C-alpha cells in the first residue's frame, strides 16, 4: 500500500513541478513581449507561448492569438489568431471569446462581422467573463451587429461597473446623463463618470468638463422649412430614389443623431453640389462654411450612392472635447422630391469613423436645389457662377464683385495638380464674365479663383 501512496505523491509532485515551470516560462514570455525587466523580444516570447500552448496552457494560447492578431513577434494572420483564441476559449478561458469577437469587430465595419463579434461576446457572457460586459454593452449601445438597445446596454454596464471596470462606469454614466435607457439622473451620472475618471479613463476626465447632456441643445435648434415643415422625431431609413436630372446646387442642413436615431445632437448648414453623368456622381460638400471636400461616387443597382476616396475631418459638437474625427463617406440613400420650381433631397448618409473603424453616428440631410446646371461659390467680396457645368472646352465664369479688385483663376485636377492657369483679370464693381478656353480632357476638376480676396473653389466637370 505504501508503495502506491509513494507513486501517487511522485505523480503530483511531477505535475506540480511542471505547472510551476510553466508559470515561470509564462512570466518570462510576458516580460519579453512587453520589454519589462527584460529586453523587448516579442519573437522570443512567441516561441515560448508556442511551447506552452502545445502543453495546453490557455493563457499561452490566448497570447499567441494576440500576437497573430497584431502582427507582433510574428506575421499578422487573422485565421491563426482566431484559431488560437477559439482553442483557449474552448478550454475555459472566457476572455479569448472576447478577443475573437474583437477580431471581427475591427476587421471590417460591416454588419456581417459585427454579428459574428456579438456572437463571441455572448459566448463569453454565458461563462460569466466580466470583460464581455463592456464588449457586448458597447455593441448594444451603438446597435452594431444587434438591435440598438440602451436599456440592455445599461444593464451590462452596471454589472461591469460593480465589477470595477472603468469603461463600464463611464458608459453607465453617459446613460444616466443623457437619459439613454433610463430617466436622466445627473447625480448618479456624475458618480459613475467620476469613478471612471479616478480609474484613469481619459474620456471620463473630459466628460466631467460638461454640465449638459449631449442632446440638451436639441430643443434650441431652429429647423429650416426648406424640405421639412416639422422637426423630425426619429431617424428613419428611406428608399433611395435618384432621378436623371439631379445636377445642381443644393442648400439646407444636416442633422446628427444619437445611435438610437431618436435624439438630434447637432444641426449644421450644408451646401451640396452634384453632377451626375450616367452612374457616376461628382460634386462638393461644404458644411458650415468651414468643411469642404470634393465628392466622387457611383450609383449601384439599389440606387444607393457609394462614395470613393471621399473624407473630411469633423469636430465634435462637445466643445470642450476638442476631438476631431476623420470621417470617410460610405454610402447615401436619398429621396428626391420633384417640385414645380425646385428639387428637395432628404436622406441618410453613412460615414465611417476611420480611427474607430466603425460607423459614425447617423446623419440625415434636408436640402433643396437652388439652380440646375450651374455651380456657385462665394467669399466676402465676390460671388462666382460657372456655366454651363458640365461644359466642353470652354467654361464661363460669371463673377459678381462688391468692389473693383483683381482675380487669378486656375484649374486643378483632383490630385491637386494645377492643369490650367488664366491670366490675372481685373474686375469692376458689379458683374463680370470671363471665358476660359482650357481644352482639358474628360474629368472632374477644381476651379479656384482668388487675388485680393481669400478666394473660393468651384468643382467643374468636363464630360
C-alpha positions in Angstrom: 0.0 0.0 0.0 2.8 2.4 0.9 4.4 2.0 -2.5 1.2 3.2 -4.2 1.0 6.2 -1.9 4.6 7.0 -2.8 3.8 6.6 -6.5 0.8 9.0 -6.3 2.9 11.6 -4.4 5.5 11.3 -7.1 2.9 12.0 -9.8 1.5 15.0 -8.0 5.0 16.3 -7.4 5.9 16.0 -11.1 2.6 17.7 -12.2 3.2 20.5 -9.6 6.8 20.9 -10.8 5.6 21.2 -14.5 2.9 23.7 -13.5 5.4 25.8 -11.6 7.9 25.6 -14.5 5.1 26.6 -17.0 4.2 29.6 -14.7 7.8 30.8 -14.7 8.1 30.4 -18.5 4.8 32.3 -19.0 6.1 35.2 -16.9 9.3 35.2 -18.9 7.4 35.3 -22.1 5.2 38.2 -20.9 8.2 40.2 -19.9 9.9 39.6 -23.3 6.7 40.6 -25.1 6.4 43.8 -23.1 10.1 44.6 -22.5 9.6 44.7 -18.8 12.6 43.6 -16.7 13.8 42.0 -19.9 14.8 43.0 -23.5 11.9 43.7 -25.8 11.8 40.4 -27.8 8.3 39.6 -29.0 9.7 36.9 -31.3 11.3 35.0 -28.4 8.0 35.4 -26.4 6.2 33.9 -29.3 8.3 30.8 -29.3 7.8 30.3 -25.5 4.0 30.7 -26.0 4.1 28.1 -28.7 5.8 25.7 -26.4 3.3 26.3 -23.5 0.3 26.2 -25.8 1.4 22.8 -27.0 1.1 21.6 -23.4 -2.5 23.0 -23.1 -1.8 26.3 -21.4 -4.8 28.5 -22.2 -3.0 31.8 -21.3 -0.3 31.0 -23.9 -3.0 30.1 -26.4 -4.6 33.4 -25.9 -1.3 35.2 -26.1 -0.5 33.6 -29.4 -3.8 34.8 -30.7 -3.0 38.3 -29.6 0.4 38.2 -31.3 -1.1 36.9 -34.6 -3.8 39.5 -34.4 -1.4 42.4 -34.0 1.5 41.0 -36.1 3.7 41.4 -33.1 6.6 39.0 -32.9 5.2 37.1 -36.0 3.4 37.9 -39.2 -0.2 39.1 -38.9 -2.6 36.2 -39.5 -6.3 36.6 -38.9 -7.1 32.9 -39.2 -4.3 31.8 -37.0 -5.3 34.4 -34.3 -8.9 33.2 -34.5 -7.7 29.5 -34.2 -5.8 30.2 -31.0 -8.5 32.3 -29.4 -11.0 29.6 -30.2 -8.8 26.9 -28.6 -8.2 29.0 -25.5 -12.0 29.7 -25.2 -12.8 26.0 -25.7 -10.5 25.2 -22.8 -12.4 27.6 -20.4 -10.6 31.0 -20.9 -13.6 33.3 -21.4 -11.6 36.4 -22.4 -10.4 34.6 -25.5 -14.1 34.7 -26.7 -14.0 38.5 -26.3 -10.7 38.7 -28.2 -12.1 36.6 -31.0 -15.1 38.9 -31.2 -12.8 41.9 -31.3 -11.1 40.3 -34.4 -14.3 40.5 -36.3 -15.4 43.9 -34.8 -12.2 45.6 -36.1 -11.8 43.6 -39.3 -14.5 45.3 -41.4 -17.0 47.9 -40.3 -20.0 46.0 -41.7 -23.0 44.3 -40.3 -21.8 40.7 -41.1 -18.6 40.9 -39.0 -20.4 42.8 -36.2 -23.0 40.0 -35.9 -20.1 37.5 -35.5 -18.5 39.7 -32.9 -21.7 39.8 -30.9 -21.9 36.0 -31.1 -18.5 35.6 -29.5 -19.3 38.2 -26.8 -22.5 36.3 -26.0 -20.4 33.1 -25.5 -18.1 35.0 -23.1 -21.1 36.3 -21.2 -22.5 32.7 -20.9 -19.5 31.7 -18.9 -19.6 34.9 -16.8 -16.5 36.6 -18.2 -16.5 40.2 -17.0 -14.6 41.6 -20.0 -17.6 40.7 -22.1 -19.9 43.0 -20.1 -18.4 46.1 -21.8 -17.8 44.4 -25.2 -21.5 43.4 -25.6 -22.8 46.5 -23.9 -20.9 48.7 -26.3 -22.4 46.9 -29.3 -25.9 47.3 -27.8 -25.3 50.9 -27.1 -24.4 51.7 -30.7 -26.5 49.0 -32.4 -23.6 47.2 -34.1 -24.4 43.6 -35.0 -27.6 43.6 -32.9 -30.7 45.7 -32.3 -29.8 49.0 -30.7 -30.9 49.0 -27.1 -29.8 51.5 -24.5 -31.7 49.7 -21.7 -29.9 46.3 -22.1 -26.6 48.1 -22.7 -27.0 49.9 -19.3 -27.8 46.6 -17.6 -24.4 45.2 -18.7 -22.6 48.5 -17.9 -23.9 48.5 -14.4 -22.8 44.9 -13.9 -19.3 45.8 -15.2 -19.2 48.9 -13.0 -19.9 46.7 -10.0 -17.0 44.5 -11.1 -14.8 47.6 -11.1 -14.5 48.2 -14.9 -13.7 51.8 -15.7 -15.1 51.6 -19.2 -18.5 50.3 -17.8 -18.6 53.1 -15.2 -18.1 55.7 -17.9 -20.8 54.4 -20.2 -23.2 53.9 -17.4 -22.6 57.5 -16.5 -23.4 58.5 -20.1 -26.7 56.6 -20.0 -27.8 58.4 -16.8 -26.6 61.8 -18.0 -28.3 61.6 -21.4 -31.4 59.7 -20.5 -30.4 56.7 -22.6 -32.4 53.7 -21.4 -33.3 55.3 -18.1 -34.5 58.6 -16.7 -32.0 61.4 -16.6 -30.2 61.4 -13.2 -27.3 63.9 -13.1 -26.1 63.0 -9.6 -25.9 59.2 -10.5 -24.3 60.0 -13.8 -21.6 62.1 -12.2 -20.9 59.4 -9.6 -20.2 56.8 -12.3 -18.2 59.2 -14.5 -16.1 60.4 -11.6 -15.4 56.7 -10.7 -14.2 56.1 -14.2 -12.1 59.2 -14.2 -10.4 58.2 -10.9 -9.5 54.9 -12.6 -7.7 56.8 -15.3 -10.4 56.6 -18.0 -9.5 59.6 -20.2 -12.9 60.1 -21.8 -14.4 60.3 -18.4 -12.0 63.1 -17.4 -13.1 65.0 -20.4 -16.8 64.4 -19.8 -16.6 65.9 -16.3 -16.0 69.3 -18.0 -19.5 69.2 -19.4 -22.5 70.3 -17.3 -25.1 69.5 -20.0 -26.1 66.3 -21.8 -25.0 65.7 -25.4 -28.6 66.0 -26.6 -29.6 69.1 -24.5 -29.3 71.5 -27.4 -31.9 69.7 -29.4 -34.8 71.9 -28.1 -32.9 75.1 -29.0 -32.4 74.3 -32.7 -34.1 76.3 -35.4 -35.3 73.9 -38.1 -35.3 75.0 -41.8 -38.6 74.8 -43.8 -36.7 74.1 -47.0 -37.7 70.5 -47.1 -39.3 69.7 -43.8 -42.1 71.6 -42.1 -41.7 69.9 -38.8 -38.8 68.7 -36.7 -38.1 65.0 -37.4 -38.8 62.9 -34.3 -36.9 59.8 -35.3 -34.2 58.9 -37.8 -35.8 56.8 -40.5 -34.4 54.6 -43.2 -35.9 55.6 -46.6 -36.0 54.1 -50.0 -33.5 55.5 -52.5 -34.8 57.4 -55.5 -32.3 59.1 -57.9 -33.8 60.9 -60.9 -31.7 61.6 -64.0 -31.6 65.4 -63.7 -30.0 65.9 -60.3 -27.1 68.2 -61.2 -27.1 71.5 -59.4 -26.5 73.3 -56.2 -28.5 72.2 -53.1 -28.6 74.1 -49.8 -30.1 73.2 -46.4 -28.9 71.4 -43.3 -27.6 68.1 -42.0 -28.6 66.6 -38.6 -26.5 64.3 -36.5 -28.5 61.8 -34.3 -27.6 59.6 -31.4 -27.3 55.9 -32.0 -30.9 55.2 -31.3 -32.0 57.7 -34.0 -34.4 59.4 -31.6 -32.3 62.3 -30.3 -30.8 65.1 -32.5 -27.4 66.0 -31.3 -26.3 68.6 -33.8 -27.5 70.5 -36.8 -25.3 72.4 -39.3 -25.8 74.2 -42.6 -24.9 72.2 -45.7 -24.3 73.1 -49.4 -24.1 70.2 -51.8 -23.0 70.5 -55.4 -23.8 67.5 -57.6 -23.1 66.4 -61.1 -24.5 63.2 -62.5 -23.1 61.5 -65.6 -24.6 58.1 -66.1 -23.9 56.2 -62.9 -21.1 58.5 -61.8 -21.6 61.3 -59.4 -19.1 64.1 -58.6 -19.5 67.3 -56.6 -18.6 69.1 -53.5 -19.7 69.0 -49.8 -19.5 72.3 -48.0 -20.6 72.2 -44.3 -20.9 75.3 -42.0 -18.5 77.3 -44.2 -15.6 75.5 -42.6 -15.7 72.0 -44.0 -15.1 71.5 -47.7 -14.4 68.3 -49.6 -14.8 67.1 -53.2 -17.2 64.2 -53.7 -16.5 61.2 -56.0 -19.1 58.5 -56.1 -21.1 56.0 -58.1 -24.7 54.7 -58.1 -25.2 50.9 -57.6 -28.1 48.7 -58.7 -30.1 49.5 -55.5 -29.9 53.2 -56.3 -27.5 53.8 -53.4 -24.7 56.4 -53.8 -21.4 54.7 -53.0 -18.5 57.1 -52.3 -14.9 56.7 -53.4 -12.0 58.2 -51.6 -14.1 60.9 -50.0 -13.4 62.0 -46.4 -13.2 65.0 -44.2 -12.5 66.0 -40.6 -15.4 66.8 -38.3 -15.1 68.5 -34.9 -17.1 67.0 -32.0 -20.2 69.0 -31.0 -18.9 68.6 -27.5 -16.8 71.8 -27.5 -14.5 71.0 -24.5 -13.7 67.7 -26.0 -11.8 69.2 -29.0 -12.0 65.8 -30.6 -11.7 65.7 -34.4 -12.8 62.6 -36.2 -11.7 61.6 -39.7 -14.9 60.6 -41.4 -15.0 58.6 -44.6 -18.1 58.8 -46.8 -19.5 55.3 -47.3 -23.0 55.5 -48.9 -26.2 57.5 -49.1 -29.8 56.7 -49.5 -31.5 59.9 -50.8 -35.1 60.7 -51.7 -35.6 63.3 -54.4 -38.9 65.3 -54.2 -39.6 67.0 -57.6 -41.5 70.2 -57.1 -42.7 72.8 -59.6 -39.7 75.1 -59.2 -37.2 73.1 -57.2 -36.0 69.6 -56.2 -35.8 68.7 -52.5 -33.5 66.0 -51.1 -34.0 64.1 -47.8 -32.0 61.1 -46.8 -29.4 59.2 -44.8 -25.7 59.5 -45.2 -23.5 56.7 -43.8 -20.0 57.7 -42.7 -17.1 55.6 -41.2 -15.1 56.9 -38.2 -11.7 56.0 -39.6 -9.9 55.9 -36.2 -12.5 53.6 -34.6 -13.2 51.7 -37.8 -16.9 51.7 -37.1 -20.0 53.6 -38.4 -20.3 57.2 -37.3 -23.5 58.4 -35.7 -26.5 58.6 -38.0 -26.6 61.6 -40.3 -29.7 62.9 -42.1 -29.8 65.7 -44.6 -32.5 68.1 -45.8 -31.7 70.1 -48.9 -33.4 71.9 -51.8 -31.8 72.7 -55.2 -31.1 76.3 -55.9 -30.5 76.1 -59.6 -29.6 73.3 -62.1 -26.6 73.1 -64.4 -24.5 75.7 -62.6 -22.2 75.9 -59.6 -22.0 78.8 -57.2 -19.2 79.8 -54.9 -18.7 82.9 -52.8 -16.5 84.8 -50.4 -16.8 88.1 -48.6 -16.1 90.2 -51.8 -17.2 88.1 -54.8 -19.7 85.6 -55.8 -19.0 83.4 -58.8 -21.0 81.1 -61.1 -19.6 78.7 -63.6 -21.9 77.9 -66.6 -22.6 75.7 -68.2 -21.4 73.0 -65.8 -20.7 70.3 -67.1 -19.2 72.1 -70.1 -17.0 71.4 -73.1 -13.6 73.0 -73.8 -14.9 76.4 -72.7 -16.2 77.4 -69.3 -17.8 80.8 -68.5 -17.1 82.3 -65.1 -19.6 85.0 -64.0 -18.3 87.0 -61.1 -20.2 89.5 -59.0 -17.7 91.8 -57.3 -18.7 94.1 -54.4 -15.8 96.4 -55.3 -13.1 96.7 -58.0 -10.5 94.0 -57.5 -8.3 91.6 -59.3 -8.6 87.8 -59.6 -6.4 84.9 -60.6 -8.2 81.8 -62.0 -6.6 78.3 -62.0 -7.9 74.8 -62.6 -6.6 71.8 -60.6 -7.2 68.1 -61.0 -8.4 66.0 -58.0 -4.8 65.1 -57.2 -4.1 68.8 -56.5 -2.0 69.4 -59.7 -2.5 72.7 -61.5 -3.6 71.9 -65.1 -4.6 75.4 -66.3 -3.9 79.0 -65.3 -5.6 82.0 -66.8 -4.0 85.5 -67.0 -4.9 87.7 -64.0 -8.1 89.5 -64.6 -9.1 93.0 -63.3 -12.7 93.1 -62.1 -15.0 96.1 -62.0 -17.6 96.5 -59.3 -20.7 94.6 -60.3 -21.0 91.8 -62.9 -18.0 90.4 -64.8 -17.9 87.4 -67.2 -14.6 85.6 -68.0 -14.4 82.9 -70.7 -11.9 80.1 -70.2 -10.8 78.1 -73.2 -9.0 75.3 -71.3 -9.2 72.3 -73.7 -8.9 69.8 -70.7 -9.5 66.1 -71.2 -12.6 64.5 -69.7 -12.7 64.5 -65.9 -13.6 66.4 -62.8 -11.6 69.5 -61.8 -11.5 72.2 -59.1 -11.6 75.8 -60.4 -10.0 78.1 -57.9 -10.2 81.9 -58.1 -8.6 84.4 -55.8 -6.5 87.5 -55.6 -7.2 90.3 -53.2 -10.0 88.1 -51.8 -9.3 85.0 -49.8 -10.5 83.0 -52.9 -13.0 80.2 -53.4 -13.2 76.9 -55.1 -15.8 75.5 -57.6 -16.0 71.9 -58.8 -16.4 71.7 -62.6 -17.0 68.7 -64.9 -15.7 68.1 -68.4 -17.9 65.3 -69.8 
